[in-house]
């Protein structure tokens, strides 16, 4: 079965909201898992630009020394541990990662 670009977008958005692995989601929804996973890979390649992170106003110098490092491809994001709880969901959602 062939899907239009709009249909693929709808499937991908529903999958993102589901929180499931792509393979599982495809099988549960009657899609060919290999095909759906290729849609996911193509969609991930479209991610460009920056993710805006507002400055954390209450960071103390002692809190900055510990950080979370996220790496995906050539992207490295260093986040002070004290700010992690405020920005983690936003960042992970944009990068399509889970904790």
Secondary structure, DSSP 8 states (H G I E B T S, - for coil): ----HHHHHHHHHHHHHHT--HHHHHHHTT--HHHHHHHHHHHHHT--S-------TT--HHHHTSEEEEEETTEEEEEEHHHHHHHHHHHHHHHT---
